[in-house]
Amino acid sequence: MSDEVNFLVYRYLQESGYQHSAFSFGIESHITQSNINNTVVPPGALVNLLQKGIQFIEGELCVTDEGNLLENLDILGSIPLIDAVVPEALAERVQTIYRLISQKVDAKKKLNQYAAELQDDDESILLHGHRREVFGCDWHPTENIVATGAADGVAGLWYLDSEEIKIIELNHAQDVNSKFTQSSDVTSLTWNPDGQTLATASTIENAIRIWNMEGNLLATLCGHKDTVMTLKWNSKGNLLLSASLDKKCILWNADTWQALREFQYHSGPVTDVDWQNEDIFASCSTDKLIFVCKMDSDQPLHTLQSHTADINCIEWNKSGDVLASCGDDKLVKLWNTKGGFHDLAGHTKEVTQLKWNSKKLLASASYDATIRIWNTEQCTCLQTLNKHEDPINSISFHPDGDFLVSGALDGLLNVWNVQTGACIHTKRNTNGTGIFEVQWSPDASYICVCQTDSDVRILDAKKITASNNSSS
């Protein structure tokens, strides 16, 4: 092995420009007498070997006796090369790793204890019917009916006022002749404002499907070439807007179910859309741009450019004079109708969701496991809500704006008092089941929880908020 090591050192000296040193070392180590084929050894072999050796040492330090990989140790950084061969330095690093693990375990114990103290015996309803993870939901605008979409290619209708609550399956493969082996996720669903029809999007044929309240298929809308990420009705319900990873938006006529026009301004996948009024909407994309478009205009009305990374979510306030956006650049931005903006900074990781409440407050949820409540008139952070352990998947305001519910993949559901920032209710799934979406019902009676274990949970929201009012 010594000849091979000498050869790698010799090549390193040559590649680094130390020609005289390489010549001297080659003579002293008898490189010319070795039988190593110089042509098969790639450039940078010694450095590559050292890097892999350091990675192996790091791997040894970060694997438990049971063979499990320790996570979330990025704060340590990489091992310096000299430290990797100094036993004392490695021993000190091991102590640091176990100290970090101990701190994380202690923090988790405290959080679990906190959750146990707040745990309330809420009389939740567990709905079984889906066969795979439930990604999203949408409440009927006037009835106690909730629609859910899952990875099993089925959207479900649940009539909560019926004596026996059973799923009405909206099967997205029923109008498809061929057998699908591809993904069949239901990616978006939304009720028309009049509550008579439900629009759903699925990865099956990348199509949009329109259903009535009884679960009958009315129309299949084809036009996108990739996954449809979001669907939005305008407030009249006569126009449906779809946004897709194929970089375009399509406007659909709700009377004929025909495509009125396509908007293909973005150079990257379209991640979200939202209506400003009956005929003007905004769209955002991984291309870091926001376009404000009018349905009968050939060019965007405005191009909003300031984000430095993918934009994940946009939402107009109720009056339509301020647009909020958030992205992977950790920022929330507020845009006026002339294109001016204000930055709301504070999150330390990607910001994935935004929600306005009825009192001009804005909530933002982030991968840093926190929610921030913003005063949008003064551009200040009023509350930082931080009782989650993992990235937050979903937030939803109580209809009057006084409470906020949040759910995350850590299986923790929290209900917050927006004014005080207090967590008034906590529920943790005991079987490790994560949460994809939470949504408050329009009449404030229920909270729908979409879970990773294929179940849908309905919480008695009035009981939760009433306990807060009685305690205050």
C-alpha positions in Angstrom: 0.0 0.0 0.0 2.9 2.4 0.6 3.7 2.5 -3.1 0.1 3.4 -3.9 0.1 6.2 -1.2 3.4 7.5 -2.5 2.0 7.6 -6.1 -1.1 9.6 -5.0 1.1 12.1 -3.1 3.3 12.3 -6.2 0.3 13.0 -8.4 -1.0 15.6 -6.0 2.2 17.5 -6.0 2.2 17.4 -9.8 -1.4 18.6 -10.1 -0.8 21.4 -7.6 2.1 22.8 -9.5 4.9 21.7 -7.2 7.0 20.2 -10.1 10.4 20.3 -8.4 9.0 18.7 -5.2 7.2 16.1 -7.3 10.4 15.3 -9.1 12.4 14.9 -5.9 9.7 12.9 -4.2 9.4 10.6 -7.2 13.1 9.9 -7.2 13.2 9.2 -3.4 10.1 7.0 -3.4 11.0 5.1 -6.6 7.7 6.0 -8.3 9.2 5.1 -11.7 9.8 1.5 -10.5 6.1 0.9 -9.5 3.7 -0.9 -11.7 0.8 1.6 -11.3 -0.9 2.6 -14.5 -0.7 6.4 -14.4 -3.5 6.7 -17.1 -6.2 5.1 -15.0 -5.9 7.3 -11.9 -8.2 10.3 -12.2 -7.1 13.8 -11.3 -7.6 14.9 -7.7 -7.5 11.3 -6.5 -5.7 12.0 -3.2 -8.1 14.9 -2.3 -11.1 12.8 -3.2 -9.9 9.9 -1.1 -9.3 12.2 1.9 -12.8 13.7 1.5 -14.4 10.3 1.5 -12.4 9.3 4.5 -13.6 12.4 6.4 -17.2 11.6 5.4 -16.7 8.0 6.7 -15.5 9.3 10.0 -18.4 11.7 10.2 -20.7 8.8 9.4 -19.2 6.7 12.2 -19.7 9.5 14.7 -23.3 10.1 13.7 -24.5 6.5 13.8 -25.9 5.1 17.1 -25.0 1.6 18.4 -28.4 0.5 17.1 -27.4 1.6 13.5 -29.7 4.7 13.4 -28.5 7.9 11.8 -28.5 11.0 14.1 -30.3 13.9 12.4 -30.2 17.7 12.6 -26.5 18.0 13.4 -25.8 20.5 10.6 -24.7 23.0 13.2 -21.5 21.1 13.7 -20.2 21.6 10.2 -17.6 19.4 8.6 -14.6 17.9 10.4 -11.3 19.7 9.7 -8.8 17.4 8.1 -6.3 17.5 11.0 -9.0 17.0 13.6 -10.0 13.8 11.7 -6.7 12.2 12.6 -6.3 13.6 16.1 -8.0 11.2 18.7 -8.5 14.0 21.2 -10.3 16.2 18.7 -12.5 13.3 17.7 -13.3 12.6 21.3 -14.3 16.2 21.9 -16.6 16.1 18.8 -18.3 13.0 20.1 -19.0 14.8 23.4 -20.4 17.8 21.4 -22.7 15.5 19.4 -24.1 13.8 22.6 -24.5 17.2 24.2 -26.6 18.4 21.2 -28.6 15.1 21.3 -29.3 15.6 25.0 -30.4 19.2 24.5 -32.8 18.1 21.8 -34.2 15.2 23.9 -34.8 17.6 26.8 -36.5 20.1 24.6 -38.8 17.4 23.2 -39.6 16.2 26.7 -40.6 19.7 27.7 -42.7 20.1 24.6 -44.5 16.8 25.2 -45.1 17.7 28.8 -46.5 21.1 27.7 -48.8 19.3 25.2 -49.9 16.9 27.8 -50.8 19.7 30.1 -52.9 21.4 27.4 -54.4 18.2 26.1 -58.2 18.3 26.1 -60.6 15.5 25.7 -62.1 17.0 22.6 -64.9 14.8 21.2 -63.3 14.6 17.8 -64.7 12.5 14.9 -62.4 10.2 13.1 -63.4 9.6 9.5 -62.2 6.4 7.8 -62.6 6.0 4.0 -59.4 7.0 2.2 -56.8 4.3 1.6 -53.7 6.6 1.5 -52.5 10.0 2.8 -55.0 12.8 2.8 -53.4 15.9 1.4 -56.1 18.6 1.5 -59.7 19.6 2.3 -62.3 22.3 1.5 -65.5 23.1 3.4 -68.8 23.6 1.7 -69.6 27.4 1.9 -72.9 26.9 3.6 -73.4 23.3 4.7 -71.6 21.0 7.1 -70.0 19.1 4.2 -66.3 18.8 3.8 -64.4 17.6 0.7 -61.1 15.8 1.1 -58.4 14.7 -1.4 -55.9 11.9 -1.0 -53.1 10.0 -2.6 -55.5 7.1 -3.5 -56.9 9.0 -6.5 -60.1 9.7 -4.6 -61.8 12.9 -3.4 -64.2 12.3 -0.6 -67.5 14.1 0.4 -68.4 13.8 4.0 -71.9 14.9 5.2 -71.4 15.6 8.9 -75.1 16.2 9.7 -76.1 12.7 8.5 -76.8 10.0 11.0 -74.0 7.8 9.7 -71.1 9.6 8.2 -69.7 7.7 5.3 -67.4 8.8 2.5 -68.9 9.5 -1.0 -66.1 8.6 -3.2 -65.2 10.8 -6.2 -63.0 8.3 -8.1 -60.7 10.2 -10.5 -60.0 7.0 -12.5 -63.6 6.2 -13.3 -63.6 8.1 -16.6 -60.2 6.7 -17.7 -60.1 3.6 -19.9 -56.5 2.6 -19.4 -55.1 1.2 -16.2 -52.9 3.7 -14.4 -49.7 2.8 -12.6 -48.6 6.3 -12.2 -49.2 8.7 -9.2 -52.9 9.4 -8.6 -52.7 12.2 -6.1 -55.6 14.6 -5.7 -53.6 17.8 -5.6 -56.2 20.5 -5.2 -59.9 20.8 -4.6 -62.3 23.8 -4.1 -66.0 24.4 -3.9 -67.7 26.9 -6.2 -68.9 29.9 -4.1 -72.6 28.8 -4.6 -71.7 25.3 -3.3 -73.3 23.5 -6.2 -70.1 22.1 -7.8 -66.7 21.0 -6.6 -63.6 21.3 -8.7 -60.7 18.8 -8.2 -57.3 18.3 -9.7 -55.4 15.1 -10.0 -52.2 13.7 -11.4 -54.3 11.3 -13.4 -54.0 12.8 -16.9 -53.2 16.1 -15.2 -56.9 16.8 -15.5 -59.5 18.9 -13.6 -62.8 17.3 -12.8 -66.1 19.0 -11.9 -68.6 17.2 -9.6 -72.0 18.0 -8.2 -72.9 17.7 -4.5 -74.1 14.1 -4.9 -70.7 13.1 -6.2 -71.6 12.8 -9.9 -69.0 13.7 -12.5 -70.1 16.6 -14.6 -67.0 17.4 -16.7 -63.4 16.6 -17.2 -61.2 19.5 -18.2 -58.0 18.7 -20.1 -55.4 21.3 -21.1 -52.4 21.0 -18.7 -49.4 18.9 -19.5 -48.1 18.6 -15.9 -49.5 18.5 -12.4 -52.1 21.1 -11.5 -51.0 22.7 -8.2 -53.9 24.9 -7.4 -57.5 25.8 -8.4 -59.3 29.1 -7.6 -62.8 30.3 -8.4 -63.5 34.0 -8.7 -66.1 35.3 -6.2 -68.9 35.1 -8.7 -68.1 31.5 -9.4 -68.3 31.9 -13.2 -64.6 31.5 -13.8 -62.2 28.8 -12.6 -58.4 29.4 -12.7 -55.9 26.6 -12.7 -52.1 26.7 -12.2 -49.7 24.0 -13.2 -46.1 22.8 -13.1 -46.3 23.2 -17.0 -45.6 26.9 -16.4 -49.1 28.1 -17.4 -52.4 29.1 -16.0 -55.7 28.3 -17.8 -59.0 30.2 -17.3 -62.2 28.0 -17.6 -65.8 29.1 -18.3 -68.0 27.6 -15.6 -71.0 27.5 -17.9 -69.5 25.6 -20.8 -66.4 24.1 -19.1 -64.4 25.3 -22.0 -61.0 27.0 -21.7 -61.3 30.7 -22.3 -57.6 31.4 -22.6 -54.1 30.4 -21.4 -51.6 32.6 -19.7 -48.0 31.4 -20.3 -45.8 34.2 -18.9 -43.8 32.3 -16.4 -40.5 30.5 -17.2 -40.9 28.1 -14.3 -43.6 26.0 -12.7 -46.6 28.1 -11.4 -46.9 27.4 -7.6 -50.0 29.6 -6.7 -52.6 31.9 -8.0 -55.2 34.2 -6.3 -58.0 36.5 -7.5 -57.9 40.2 -6.8 -61.4 40.8 -8.1 -63.7 39.3 -10.7 -61.3 39.5 -13.7 -57.8 40.2 -12.3 -55.6 37.7 -10.7 -52.0 37.2 -9.6 -49.7 34.2 -10.2 -46.3 33.2 -8.8 -43.7 30.8 -9.8 -40.3 29.2 -9.1 -39.0 31.8 -11.6 -39.1 34.3 -8.6 -41.7 36.5 -10.4 -45.3 37.5 -9.8 -47.5 38.5 -12.7 -50.8 40.4 -12.2 -53.0 39.6 -15.1 -56.4 40.6 -16.5 -58.5 38.0 -18.3 -58.9 40.0 -21.5 -55.4 41.5 -21.6 -52.7 40.1 -23.9 -49.9 41.2 -21.5 -49.6 41.2 -17.7 -50.7 44.4 -16.0 -47.8 44.3 -13.6 -44.6 42.2 -13.1 -43.6 42.1 -9.5 -39.9 41.3 -9.0 -38.0 41.3 -5.7 -37.9 37.7 -4.4 -34.5 36.0 -4.8 -35.8 32.4 -4.6 -38.8 30.3 -5.4 -42.1 31.9 -4.5 -44.4 29.5 -2.6 -47.7 31.3 -1.9 -49.6 34.5 -2.7 -52.8 35.9 -1.3 -54.7 39.2 -1.7 -56.2 40.9 1.3 -60.0 41.1 1.5 -60.1 44.6 -0.1 -57.7 43.6 -2.9 -55.3 46.5 -2.4 -52.4 44.5 -0.9 -50.9 41.3 -2.2 -48.8 39.2 0.2 -46.2 36.8 -1.0 -43.6 34.4 0.6 -40.8 32.3 -0.7 -37.7 30.2 -0.1 -35.7 33.4 0.5 -37.2 33.4 4.0 -39.2 36.7 3.3 -42.8 37.8 3.4 -43.5 40.7 1.0 -46.4 43.1 0.9 -47.1 44.6 -2.6 -49.4 47.5 -3.3 -51.3 47.8 -6.6 -48.6 50.0 -8.1 -45.8 47.4 -7.6 -44.2 48.9 -4.4 -43.4 46.5 -1.6 -42.4 46.1 2.0 -40.3 43.2 3.4 -41.4 41.4 6.5 -38.2 39.7 7.8 -37.9 37.3 10.7 -38.2 33.7 9.6 -35.0 31.8 9.5 -36.1 29.2 6.9 -38.3 29.0 3.8 -41.8 30.5 4.3 -44.5 28.3 2.8 -47.9 29.6 3.7 -49.8 32.9 4.1 -53.3 33.6 5.5 -55.0 36.9 6.0 -57.6 37.3 8.7 -60.6 39.6 8.8 -58.7 42.2 10.8 -55.9 43.1 8.4 -53.5 40.8 10.2 -51.3 38.3 8.2 -50.1 35.0 9.4 -47.0 33.3 7.8 -45.9 29.7 8.4 -42.3 28.5 7.8 -40.0 25.5 7.8 -38.4 27.1 10.9 -41.4 25.6 12.8 -42.8 29.0 13.7 -45.8 31.1 12.7 -45.6 34.9 12.7 -48.5 37.3 13.1 -47.9 40.6 11.2 -49.5 44.0 11.5 -49.5 44.8 7.8 -50.2 48.5 8.3 -47.1 49.1 10.5 -45.1 46.2 9.0 -44.3 44.8 12.4 -44.4 41.3 13.9 -46.9 41.1 16.7 -46.5 37.5 17.7 -44.1 34.6 17.1 -45.8 31.2 17.7 -43.3 28.5 18.3 -44.7 25.3 19.9 -44.1 23.1 16.9 -41.1 20.8 16.4 -41.2 20.3 12.6 -42.0 22.5 9.5 -45.6 23.7 9.6 -47.7 22.4 6.7 -50.9 24.4 7.2 -52.6 27.3 9.0 -56.2 28.5 9.1 -57.9 31.4 10.7 -61.1 31.2 12.7 -63.8 33.1 10.6 -63.7 36.1 13.0 -59.9 36.2 12.9 -59.4 35.8 16.7 -58.0 32.3 16.6 -55.5 30.4 14.4 -55.1 26.6 14.0 -51.8 25.1 12.8 -50.7 21.6 11.9 -47.4 20.0 11.1 -45.7 16.7 10.2 -44.7 16.3 13.9 -48.4 15.3 14.4 -49.0 18.3 16.6 -52.1 20.5 16.1 -52.2 23.8 17.9 -54.9 26.4 18.3 -53.7 29.9 19.1 -55.2 33.1 20.5 -54.1 35.6 17.9 -54.2 38.6 20.2 -52.2 37.2 23.1 -50.1 34.6 21.2 -51.2 31.9 23.7 -51.6 28.3 22.6 -55.1 27.5 24.0 -55.3 23.9 22.7 -52.8 21.2 21.7 -53.5 17.8 20.3 -50.7 15.4 19.3 -51.3 12.2 17.3 -49.9 9.4 19.4 -49.0 7.0 16.6 -46.6 9.4 14.8 -49.2 10.4 12.3 -48.4 13.7 10.7 -50.8 16.5 9.5 -50.9 17.8 5.9 -53.7 20.4 6.2 -56.0 22.0 8.8 -59.1 24.2 7.9 -61.7 25.9 10.0 -65.3 25.6 8.8 -67.1 28.7 7.6 -69.5 28.7 10.6 -66.6 28.2 13.0 -68.1 24.9 14.3 -65.4 22.5 13.2 -61.8 22.1 12.3 -60.9 19.5 9.6 -57.6 17.8 9.9 -56.0 15.9 7.0 -53.6 13.2 8.2 -50.8 11.1 6.8 -52.4 7.8 8.0 -55.3 8.1 5.5 -57.8 9.3 8.2 -59.7 12.6 8.4 -60.3 14.1 11.9 -63.0 16.6 12.7 -62.6 18.6 15.9 -65.3 20.4 17.8 -63.9 23.9 17.4 -66.6 25.6 19.4 -65.7 23.6 22.4 -62.0 24.6 22.1 -62.7 28.4 21.7 -65.4 28.3 24.4 -62.9 26.9 26.9 -60.6 29.8 26.1 -63.3 32.4 26.6 -64.4 30.8 29.9 -60.7 30.8 31.2 -60.2 34.4 30.2 
